């Protein structure tokens, strides 16, 4: 899923990012009913080591206040989350980007790519 802001402005703002996180929460917690059963994403996701894929790029939200205040940078095409020390492939997940003059950090982005993988091993999985 590709998400952009309403006016295709910079999404690297706390107020916009919180709305992106709300979309993820909606997808993760939406309940669907099928043939008398209820399912959420966690029931239908394609799992790796018993876990659903998480959109780790959403952790950018933890650092956006400092980014907006000019106290931290977000690397490009790869950044490091200073809180979790996770590597973030920003070049893969963010689009419509503008870079600093030295081209090593982000100034803005217009879109974010989120993935939601679902099981498709059986005919029943595909029908859901």
Backbone as CSV, one residue per row, in Angstrom:
resi,resn,N_x,N_y,N_z,CA_x,CA_y,CA_z,C_x,C_y,C_z
1,UNK,0.845,-1.156,0.000,0.000,0.000,0.000,0.899,1.230,0.000
2,UNK,0.623,2.152,-0.905,1.373,3.405,-0.956,0.481,4.502,-0.383
3,UNK,0.990,5.215,0.592,0.237,6.285,1.237,0.937,7.608,0.961
4,UNK,0.150,8.589,0.535,0.648,9.950,0.350,-0.222,10.878,1.194
5,UNK,0.263,12.083,1.426,-0.561,13.060,2.121,-1.616,13.599,1.155
6,UNK,-2.619,14.215,1.696,-3.734,14.705,0.892,-3.280,15.614,-0.247
7,UNK,-2.355,16.493,0.024,-1.875,17.433,-0.991,-0.482,17.076,-1.501
8,UNK,-0.090,15.816,-1.287,1.240,15.336,-1.662,2.345,16.226,-1.097
9,UNK,2.181,16.606,0.160,3.199,17.383,0.858,4.085,16.429,1.656
10,UNK,5.030,16.968,2.369,5.977,16.185,3.157,5.252,15.361,4.225
11,UNK,5.436,14.049,4.186,4.813,13.174,5.188,5.675,13.019,6.431
12,UNK,6.893,13.537,6.411,7.790,13.392,7.558,7.497,14.474,8.601
13,UNK,6.237,14.515,8.979,5.748,15.433,10.009,4.926,14.616,10.993
14,UNK,5.088,14.897,12.259,4.424,14.107,13.309,2.923,13.994,13.089
15,UNK,2.275,15.099,12.745,0.819,15.078,12.602,0.383,14.202,11.433
16,UNK,1.130,14.191,10.356,0.797,13.344,9.209,1.162,11.896,9.508
17,UNK,2.325,11.685,10.123,2.775,10.325,10.423,1.812,9.624,11.374
18,UNK,1.222,10.356,12.304,0.264,9.734,13.228,-0.961,9.235,12.462
19,UNK,-1.327,9.903,11.391,-2.438,9.438,10.563,-2.050,8.183,9.784
20,UNK,-0.805,8.126,9.331,-0.312,6.922,8.649,-0.320,5.747,9.623
21,UNK,0.114,5.974,10.855,0.091,4.916,11.868,-1.340,4.488,12.182
22,UNK,-2.284,5.426,12.119,-3.688,5.091,12.355,-4.217,4.169,11.250
23,UNK,-3.768,4.379,10.014,-4.161,3.489,8.917,-3.621,2.080,9.188
24,UNK,-2.369,1.987,9.609,-1.789,0.685,9.943,-2.573,0.033,11.079
25,UNK,-2.907,0.784,12.112,-3.691,0.240,13.230,-5.045,-0.274,12.739
26,UNK,-5.679,0.471,11.847,-6.967,0.056,11.306,-6.839,-1.281,10.575
27,UNK,-5.816,-1.393,9.744,-5.605,-2.643,9.002,-5.294,-3.791,9.960
28,UNK,-4.439,-3.554,10.929,-4.053,-4.606,11.875,-5.235,-5.074,12.730
29,UNK,-6.167,-4.162,13.041,-7.237,-4.479,13.988,-8.615,-4.643,13.366
30,UNK,-8.719,-4.464,12.057,-10.002,-4.636,11.380,-10.434,-6.093,11.481
31,UNK,-11.686,-6.308,11.805,-12.230,-7.659,11.874,-13.139,-7.876,10.674
32,UNK,-12.906,-9.002,9.998,-13.803,-9.378,8.905,-14.499,-10.676,9.296
33,UNK,-15.679,-10.853,8.767,-16.470,-12.046,9.064,-16.622,-12.830,7.764
34,UNK,-16.311,-14.119,7.845,-16.377,-14.965,6.669,-16.834,-16.347,7.091
35,UNK,-17.922,-16.800,6.520,-18.488,-18.124,6.778,-18.585,-18.410,8.276
36,UNK,-19.141,-17.459,9.011,-19.390,-17.651,10.435,-18.177,-17.493,11.341
37,UNK,-17.039,-17.126,10.783,-15.836,-16.936,11.589,-15.387,-15.482,11.480
38,UNK,-14.654,-15.030,12.496,-14.098,-13.675,12.500,-12.581,-13.750,12.367
39,UNK,-12.033,-12.846,11.567,-10.597,-12.842,11.319,-10.051,-11.423,11.419
40,UNK,-8.824,-11.324,11.885,-8.066,-10.083,11.823,-6.804,-10.369,11.016
41,UNK,-6.059,-9.316,10.714,-4.835,-9.487,9.928,-3.925,-10.552,10.548
42,UNK,-3.787,-10.544,11.872,-2.897,-11.508,12.539,-3.316,-12.949,12.284
43,UNK,-4.590,-13.177,11.955,-5.078,-14.528,11.663,-4.825,-14.929,10.215
44,UNK,-4.653,-13.941,9.340,-4.549,-14.214,7.906,-3.178,-13.895,7.326
45,UNK,-2.300,-13.327,8.136,-1.010,-12.898,7.599,-0.108,-14.091,7.279
46,UNK,0.769,-13.870,6.343,1.804,-14.839,6.026,2.893,-14.664,7.085
47,UNK,3.183,-15.741,7.810,4.081,-15.619,8.967,5.488,-16.129,8.667
48,UNK,6.431,-15.500,9.336,7.828,-15.902,9.319,8.240,-16.037,10.776
49,UNK,8.692,-17.231,11.153,9.057,-17.512,12.542,7.904,-17.159,13.487
50,UNK,6.703,-17.557,13.101,5.471,-17.371,13.888,5.063,-15.921,14.095
51,UNK,5.552,-15.017,13.273,5.186,-13.608,13.405,4.771,-13.024,12.061
52,UNK,3.811,-12.118,12.109,3.413,-11.369,10.917,4.495,-10.337,10.611
53,UNK,4.601,-9.994,9.353,5.511,-8.918,8.938,5.074,-7.617,9.599
54,UNK,6.021,-6.886,10.137,5.751,-5.568,10.707,6.381,-4.511,9.814
55,UNK,5.705,-3.414,9.651,6.223,-2.307,8.860,7.123,-1.454,9.746
56,UNK,8.378,-1.896,9.888,9.321,-1.221,10.783,9.562,0.239,10.407
57,UNK,9.290,0.604,9.154,9.478,1.997,8.750,8.590,2.921,9.575
58,UNK,7.510,2.393,10.144,6.623,3.210,10.969,7.322,3.709,12.235
59,UNK,8.441,3.074,12.602,9.208,3.532,13.759,9.801,4.926,13.539
60,UNK,9.787,5.387,12.301,10.234,6.757,12.042,9.441,7.758,12.884
61,UNK,8.210,7.407,13.189,7.371,8.285,13.992,7.993,8.647,15.322
62,UNK,8.809,7.730,15.874,9.459,7.968,17.164,10.498,9.078,17.101
63,UNK,10.976,9.384,15.923,12.045,10.376,15.810,11.645,11.636,15.046
64,UNK,10.381,11.741,14.649,9.990,12.863,13.810,9.978,14.210,14.536
65,UNK,9.662,14.240,15.809,9.696,15.525,16.522,11.108,16.093,16.518
66,UNK,12.097,15.239,16.767,13.491,15.699,16.737,13.924,16.038,15.321
67,UNK,13.432,15.290,14.338,13.740,15.579,12.939,13.164,16.949,12.536
68,UNK,11.917,17.180,12.911,11.276,18.460,12.575,11.981,19.635,13.250
69,UNK,12.535,19.396,14.438,13.239,20.464,15.163,14.689,20.613,14.699
70,UNK,15.122,19.763,13.760,16.489,19.831,13.249,17.522,19.223,14.187
71,UNK,17.076,18.407,15.153,17.984,17.810,16.130,18.495,16.434,15.725
72,UNK,17.876,15.824,14.718,18.334,14.520,14.236,18.131,14.465,12.724
73,UNK,18.829,13.549,12.099,18.736,13.358,10.657,18.202,11.964,10.367
74,UNK,17.623,11.833,9.181,17.174,10.526,8.706,18.001,10.205,7.476
75,UNK,18.812,9.165,7.586,19.714,8.788,6.500,18.993,8.279,5.270
76,UNK,19.681,8.407,4.138,19.151,7.934,2.869,20.303,7.420,2.010
77,UNK,20.219,6.273,1.405,19.066,5.396,1.254,18.857,4.443,2.433
78,UNK,19.742,4.512,3.400,19.599,3.683,4.602,19.772,4.580,5.812
79,UNK,18.859,4.434,6.759,18.948,5.200,7.992,19.045,4.264,9.180
80,UNK,19.363,4.826,10.315,19.456,4.056,11.557,18.528,4.694,12.574
81,UNK,17.646,3.887,13.141,16.773,4.387,14.194,17.615,4.484,15.464
82,UNK,17.824,5.692,15.987,18.695,5.836,17.157,18.083,5.269,18.436
83,UNK,16.778,4.999,18.421,16.128,4.437,19.605,16.219,2.923,19.648
84,UNK,15.974,2.272,18.512,15.978,0.799,18.479,17.243,0.231,17.834
85,UNK,18.029,1.095,17.193,19.230,0.708,16.454,18.921,-0.222,15.283
86,UNK,17.675,-0.184,14.810,17.312,-0.947,13.621,17.721,-0.162,12.385
87,UNK,18.178,-0.888,11.393,18.491,-0.291,10.098,17.184,-0.111,9.337
88,UNK,16.996,1.076,8.777,15.774,1.383,8.033,16.135,1.651,6.578
89,UNK,15.686,0.790,5.668,15.962,1.036,4.249,15.036,2.121,3.700
90,UNK,15.327,3.361,4.046,14.472,4.482,3.681,14.323,4.619,2.165
91,UNK,15.337,4.238,1.418,15.276,4.315,-0.040,14.247,3.382,-0.638
92,UNK,13.914,2.331,0.070,12.905,1.382,-0.405,11.495,1.824,-0.020
93,UNK,11.331,2.340,1.174,10.001,2.600,1.717,9.472,4.014,1.489
94,UNK,10.332,4.961,1.199,9.889,6.350,1.040,10.046,6.803,-0.407
95,UNK,9.059,7.528,-0.897,9.097,8.002,-2.272,8.898,9.506,-2.353
96,UNK,9.162,10.064,-3.528,9.021,11.496,-3.732,9.913,12.282,-2.788
97,UNK,11.130,11.809,-2.640,12.027,12.349,-1.616,12.794,13.576,-2.092
98,UNK,13.176,14.379,-1.119,14.127,15.459,-1.337,15.250,15.242,-0.344
99,UNK,16.479,15.417,-0.829,17.660,15.152,-0.017,18.379,16.433,0.370
100,UNK,19.208,16.308,1.391,20.084,17.408,1.773,21.090,17.629,0.643
101,UNK,21.761,18.776,0.615,22.725,19.049,-0.466,23.795,17.966,-0.633
102,UNK,24.213,17.326,0.448,25.229,16.275,0.310,24.634,14.917,-0.076
103,UNK,23.313,14.879,-0.233,22.575,13.699,-0.695,22.691,12.485,0.221
104,UNK,22.939,12.695,1.503,23.059,11.567,2.423,21.907,11.473,3.423
105,UNK,21.088,12.528,3.496,19.980,12.541,4.457,18.717,13.073,3.794
106,UNK,17.594,12.706,4.376,16.307,13.163,3.871,15.973,14.564,4.360
107,UNK,15.353,15.319,3.489,14.727,16.572,3.900,13.215,16.382,3.940
108,UNK,12.683,15.623,2.971,11.242,15.384,2.931,10.952,14.134,2.105
109,UNK,9.723,13.648,2.249,9.229,12.519,1.460,7.739,12.740,1.231
110,UNK,7.256,12.279,0.088,5.848,12.465,-0.239,5.019,11.196,-0.098
111,UNK,5.686,10.036,0.045,4.919,8.792,0.168,5.689,7.763,0.982
112,UNK,4.927,6.808,1.507,5.515,5.681,2.231,4.852,4.406,1.717
113,UNK,5.636,3.351,1.629,5.176,2.052,1.160,5.048,1.121,2.366
114,UNK,3.862,0.557,2.540,3.625,-0.406,3.623,3.208,-1.735,3.004
115,UNK,3.632,-2.833,3.619,3.314,-4.172,3.124,2.410,-4.901,4.101
116,UNK,1.452,-5.643,3.543,0.587,-6.513,4.335,0.479,-7.835,3.577
117,UNK,1.284,-8.803,3.986,1.325,-10.096,3.318,0.281,-11.022,3.943
118,UNK,-0.484,-11.702,3.110,-1.489,-12.634,3.608,-1.202,-14.043,3.095
119,UNK,-1.670,-15.015,3.870,-1.476,-16.416,3.510,-2.208,-16.733,2.212
120,UNK,-1.604,-17.609,1.410,-2.262,-18.050,0.172,-1.882,-19.489,-0.163
121,UNK,-1.639,-20.295,0.879,-1.236,-21.684,0.650,-2.389,-22.571,0.206
122,UNK,-3.567,-22.317,0.765,-4.708,-23.173,0.466,-5.793,-22.376,-0.254
123,UNK,-6.739,-23.097,-0.843,-7.870,-22.450,-1.509,-8.673,-21.627,-0.492
124,UNK,-8.768,-22.131,0.724,-9.483,-21.420,1.792,-8.801,-20.104,2.125
125,UNK,-7.449,-20.116,2.161,-6.706,-18.882,2.412,-7.013,-17.844,1.339
126,UNK,-7.036,-18.264,0.100,-7.262,-17.358,-1.016,-8.687,-16.795,-0.976
127,UNK,-9.671,-17.639,-0.620,-11.054,-17.181,-0.551,-11.244,-16.108,0.507
128,UNK,-10.549,-16.227,1.632,-10.688,-15.242,2.722,-10.173,-13.936,2.246
